Amino acid sequence: MKNLKKLADEGMAIIFISSDLPEVIAMSDRILVMREGRQMGIVESNNSTQETIMSLAMGENIGDSWEIFLKNYAQKNLETWCC
């Protein structure tokens, strides 16, 4: 990650694709959120939260249900990937 930060500091554009939202927020200046191949929004990382990004990605305001959403999403995907 140090190398990516150094390149970005030198003015190089970096495309970083990840579902690890804390890492994305920490490593990015701007975050482009896509859903089903369409751009849902661009947020400045210093003004964004995981909830904001996921609301854009899901196409709805998940608000207070963030923890429930993560639990259900993780369980659904683990079942799909593992079993």
C-alpha positions in Angstrom: 0.0 0.0 0.0 2.9 2.3 0.6 3.8 2.1 -3.1 0.3 3.0 -4.2 0.3 6.0 -1.8 3.6 7.1 -3.2 2.4 6.9 -6.8 -0.7 8.8 -5.9 1.3 11.5 -4.2 3.3 11.8 -7.4 0.1 12.5 -9.3 -0.5 9.0 -10.7 -4.1 8.0 -11.1 -4.9 4.7 -9.3 -7.9 2.5 -9.9 -8.5 0.5 -6.7 -11.2 -2.1 -6.7 -12.2 -3.6 -3.4 -15.1 -4.5 -1.2 -13.1 -3.8 1.9 -14.8 -0.4 2.6 -12.5 0.8 5.5 -9.5 0.1 3.2 -11.1 1.9 0.3 -11.9 5.0 2.4 -8.4 5.1 3.9 -6.7 4.7 0.5 -8.9 6.9 -1.7 -9.4 10.6 -2.4 -12.6 9.9 -4.3 -14.8 6.8 -4.5 -16.9 5.9 -7.5 -19.7 3.6 -6.5 -21.1 1.3 -9.2 -24.1 -1.0 -9.1 -25.0 -3.5 -11.9 -22.5 -1.8 -14.2 -23.9 1.7 -13.7 -22.3 4.7 -11.9 -24.4 5.4 -8.7 -22.3 8.2 -7.4 -18.9 9.7 -6.6 -18.1 10.6 -3.0 -15.1 12.3 -1.4 -13.5 9.8 0.9 -13.0 12.3 3.7 -16.7 13.0 3.7 -18.0 9.5 3.3 -18.9 6.6 5.6 -19.4 2.9 4.9 -23.1 3.5 5.2 -23.1 6.2 2.6 -21.2 4.0 0.2 -23.4 1.0 0.8 -26.5 3.1 0.4 -25.3 4.1 -3.1 -24.3 0.6 -3.9 -27.6 -0.9 -2.8 -29.7 1.8 -4.3 -31.5 2.6 -1.0 -30.9 4.2 2.3 -29.8 1.4 4.7 -29.4 3.9 7.6 -29.8 2.1 11.0 -30.0 -1.3 9.5 -26.2 -1.3 8.6 -25.2 -4.0 11.0 -28.2 -6.2 10.1 -27.4 -5.7 6.4 -23.8 -6.7 6.9 -24.7 -9.8 8.8 -27.3 -10.9 6.2 -25.1 -10.0 3.3 -22.1 -11.8 4.7 -24.2 -14.9 5.6 -25.8 -15.0 2.1 -22.5 -14.7 0.3 -20.8 -17.2 2.5 -23.5 -19.7 1.8 -23.2 -19.0 -1.9 -19.4 -19.2 -1.9 -18.9 -22.0 0.5 -21.8 -24.4 0.3 
